[in-house]
Amino acid sequence: MEVAGNAVGLDLGKRTYEMCLIAQNGRATRTGGKTDFAGIDNLCRKLKKDDVVAMEACNLAFRIERAIREQVGCRVIILNPGRLAIIFMSTRKTDKEDSMKLAKFLRSHEEDEMPVVAPPSDEEWTRRKLLSEYRSLKSLRTKEINRLHAIFEHNGYTQFTRKDMCVPKNRENIIALLNGYEEEEAGRLAERLVLVEKQIEVLYRKINEETEKDEKVRRLMTVPGIGPITALSYVAYIGDVTRFENAHQVSNFIGFVPKVDRSCTINRLGHITKQGNSLLRSLLVQAAWSATRSKSGGALRDKYNYMAFTRGIGKGKSIVTVARKMGELLYTLLRNNQDYEPRRFITPEAYVSKLVEEALVS
């Protein structure tokens, strides 16, 4: 990669960083500092506008990238650490060595050969934090309901289910059946649940506000099974769809493509890679289940029924395939700026029969 200024490698820790600058004449300079606000300002003063900086992806990397972009204006490249073999497969791994390897990596590779991670915009970053907090609170609510349900089971009240404890009024009525310490513990759990549920409602209103003001999110919600949370997550984590050349690259980015093992006569496909964002992947699977159970599921529902019932493929594999197709469909809608139009799924057998008929007629 041609770099007019210095090739800079940054290795980030929780509180400190190591930096290696390689000039055009090959001279290397090492330095370091802290990752607090004063330390980042000091780091920016060491850089020039024609430098190129490389660092591994993490939450801190995105914050530092924004600071360098705003204060210095030089190019910052964030790399996927899982696909960076020069560090991931290294036998000698220290912070100083990693920063040196990143700087040399910039000099020896073209950008299209690098596993680049696109930094999110300020709007995308805010939406990701909103969705992450919402998911965390939903998970906390589920854990508290499970604890409350366990208290009733241990005291012999096995007639109650977890669904009975999801409604505040039901919780108040059934907690009165307990005695002693169990009643006190259940009461504290119920109080925490009320607080968590109020916070979930606040975040859900914020998600709806983001949905109403974004045309792209509303367009994705025209697809069966896609709700505001899934649509907003897709826009927040996929970002600008024009950076993908085709729908297959989007599936690879999300982690829906299978692992491939091809050597000589071996041609083996494994499980999906799961390399992308786990939240987006799980939401697409849930949306796929909703689409397959909906009367307006269209081609997605037909494809699942064909795979699971006609072909006898497992339901798990079938729903993951539908989720992958759904992710590619959302990409197509955003790429072409069009709303969803219901279509029917044509089985391979019907497609072959149609081709035969056309060939006989011609």
N, C-alpha and C positions, 0 to 999 in steps of 0.2 A: 504494500500500500504506500503510495507517495504521500509523504507528510512534509509540508513546507517548514514546520517548526520542529519542536521536540515530540517524540513519541513517548507518552507518559503512561506508565502502568500504576494503578492504584489497587492496593490490597487492603480491604476494610475490615476492621475489627469492631467490637462493640463500643470501645472507648478511644481507640487509636487507629491510625492508618500508617501504612508504609508506602512510599512513593519512589519510583525510579524513572528518571528522565534520560532518554537516549537522544543525543543531538544528531544532526545529519552526518557529522564526522565520526560517529560511533562512540563518542565519549559518554559514559554513563555517570549519572549523579544520583545519589541516594539521599533521601530525607524522610522525615516522618512528622507526626503531630497528633493532636487530639481531634475527635470528631464532634466536639461541642460547637456552639455557634462561633466562638472566637477562633477555634481551630480551623473551621471551614473557611472563615474569612481570611485567615493566614494562608491557607492552601490556595485560595483564589489569587492571592497576591503573587504566588510563585509561578503562576501560569501566564501564558501569552495567548493572544487571539488566534495565532496560526498553529497552536499546538493541537494535538489529538490525544484524548484521554481514553483509556480502556479500563473497565472494572467489571467484576462479576456482579450478577443481578442479586439484589436483596432490597429490603425496604429502605435501608440507609442509602443504598446506591441511587435510588430515585430522588431522594431528598438532596443529595450532593449534586446530582446531575442538574437539577433545577437551579441550585445556587451557582454552579459554574456557568450555566447557560445565561443567567441573568447578570452576573457580575463580570464575567470574562468574555463570554460570547464565542468560546472555542468549541470544537466538535467533541462530543462525548459519546462513546460507544459502550453500551452495556451488553455483556456477553452472558449466555446461558452456561452456568457452571457445570451442569450435568453433561453437556455436550462439548466441553472444552477439555479435550484429551490431554493437552499440553500440561495442564495442572491436575486434572482429575486422575490421570494415570502416572503421575510423577512419583518417583521413589524418594526424592528429597523435597519435602514440602515444608517450607517456612514462609513467614510473611514477606521477608526480604526477597527470597527466591521467587515467590509468586508474583510480586510486583515487577521483577526483572523479566520474567517470562511473558507477562502481559505486554510490556513495552516492546520486547523483541517480536512478539506475535503481531503487533501492529506493523512493524517494518517488513515482515516476511510474508504476509498474507493480504490478498485483496478483500475488500469489504464483503463482496458477495460470497466469499468462502467462510466467513465468520458466522458463528451461531448468535446473531444479534437479537437482543430483546428490545422491542420498541418501548420507549418510556411513555407512560400515560400522560395525557394532558391534565391540566388542573381540574377540569370538569370530570374527567374519567377517574382521576384519583379520589375526588370527593365521593363519587358514586360508589367506588369500590369499598371505601371505608364505611359508607352507609350500609351497603349490603353485607359486609363482613360483621358489623355490629348486630344487624338484624338476625343473621344466621346464628351468631353466638348466643343471643338472648333466647331464640327459639330452642336451641339445644339445651340451655339452662332450664327453661320451662319444662322440657320433656324429662330431664333428670329429676327435678323436684316432684313432678307428678308421679314418677316411678317410685320415689322414696315414700311418698304419701300412700301409694297403693300397697307398698310392702308392709307398712305399719298395719293396715287393715287385714292383710293376709296373715300376718303373724299373730293377730288377735282373733282369728277364726272367722272374720267377715269376708268370706270368699265369694259372696254373691255380687260384690261390687267390682266393676271393671275400671280400667284407666279412663275410659270415656266419661264415666260417671263423675270423675274428679276434675274434668276440664272446665266445668261450669261452676262459677263461684257459689251460687245458691245451693247447688248439690253438695258442695264441699262443706258448707256451714251445717247442713242438715245431718250429714252422716258423721261428721266429727263429734257431734253430741253423743254418739253411741259409745265412744271410747271413754276410758276412765284413767285417772292417775297420770303418770308421766307421759303415757302414749297420747293422751288428749292434749297435754301441753305441747309436746313435740309436733303433733299434727297441726295445732293452732299456729305455731311459728312457721311451719311450712306453708300454710295457707296464706299467712301475711306476706311472706316472700313472693308467693305466686301472684298475689294481687299487684304488688309493686312491679314485678317483671312484666306482667300482662299490660299494665299501663304504659310502660316504656316501649313494648312491642307495638302498641297502637300508635304511639307517637311516631315511631320509625316508619310504620306502614303508611301513615299519612304523608310523610316526607317522600316515600317511594312513589306514591300516587301523584304527588305534585311534580316530581321529576318526569313521570310518565306523561302527564297532561301537556307539558311544555315542549316535549320532544316528538317531532313527527316520525322519526325513525322508529322509536319505541312503539308508538301507536300502530305503525305499519306492521310490525312483527306480531302484534297482538291479534291480527286478523287470521293468523294460523291457528287451527284447532289445537287446544292443549296449552297454548302459550299465554301465560298471564303476565301481569305487570312486573313481577319479580324476575321471572325468566327473561323477559324481553329487555328489561333494564340491565340485567347481568350480561346479556349477550353484547349489548352496545358498549357497556363499560369495559369488558375484558377483551373483546375482539378489536375495538377501536375502529380505525379507518380501514374499511374493507378493500380499498383499492391497493393496499400493500400486498394483497394476496392475488396471485395470478389466476387461480381456479379454486373450485370448491374443495378439491382434494387437499389442498394446502391448509384450508381451514380445519378440516377433520384431523389432519396431522397436528396442527397447533393445539386443538382441544385435547388430543390424545385418544381419538377414536379409531385410528388405523391399527391394524394388527402388526405384531413383530414378524419380520421376514427372515427366514433362514434358507438361503439358496447357495448351494455349493455342489458342483458336478451334477449328479443325478438327483440330489436332494432338493426338494421344493416344499418347504414346510412353513405354514402360517400359524403363529402363536396367538396368545391373548393380546388385547389392545395394549398400547404402550403406556397409557395414562400419564403422558408427559405434560399435558396442559393443566389448566386450572381445575381443581377438583370440584369447586362449587358450581362452576358453569356446567361441567360434565354431569354432575348429579341432578342439576335442575333440568337439563335436557332429557335425561332418562325419565324423570318424573313427568315431564311434559309429554313424552312419548307414551307413557302409560295412560295419561288422560286422553290423548288423541285416539288411541286404540279402543278405548271404552266409550268414545263419543259417537253418536249417530252421524255427525258431520266430519268424521275423521278422514274421509276421502281415501286418497291413494295410500296414506300412511297406515290407516287401519287395514286396508286390503292387503298391503305388503306384509303386515304382521300376521294376519290370518293365514296367508299363503305359506309363510315360512314356518309358523308354529303348528298349524293343523294339516295343511296339505303336504308339506315337505317333511314334517315331523322333527324339525329343528327345535332345540330347547328354547323355552320361553325367554330365558336370560339372554341368549345370543340373539334371538329375534328382536327383543326390545332394544338392545344396544345398536343393532343395525338400523332400526327405525329412528333411534335418537341421532345416529350419525346422519341419516338422510334429512332429518329435521334441521340439524345444524347447517347442512349444506343448502337446504331450502331457504333458511333465514339469510344466509350469505347472498343467495341469488336475488332475493327481494331487495336487499339493501344495495346491491351492486347495480341493479336495473331500475331502482326507484319505482317499484310497482307493488301493488297489494296482492294478497294471496287470492288465487283463483282455484276453486275445487277441481280436481281431476281424478280420473279413475286409474287404478293400477292394472297394467296389462301383464299377465303372467308370461313367462318365457315360452310356454307351450302355445298360448294363444298368439304370441308374436310370431313364432315360427310358422304356425298355420296360416296367418295372414300373409306372410312373405310367400309361402307356397302358392296360395290362391292367386296372388298378384302375378307370380311367375307363370302360372298356367294360363291366366287370362292374356298376358302379353305374348 
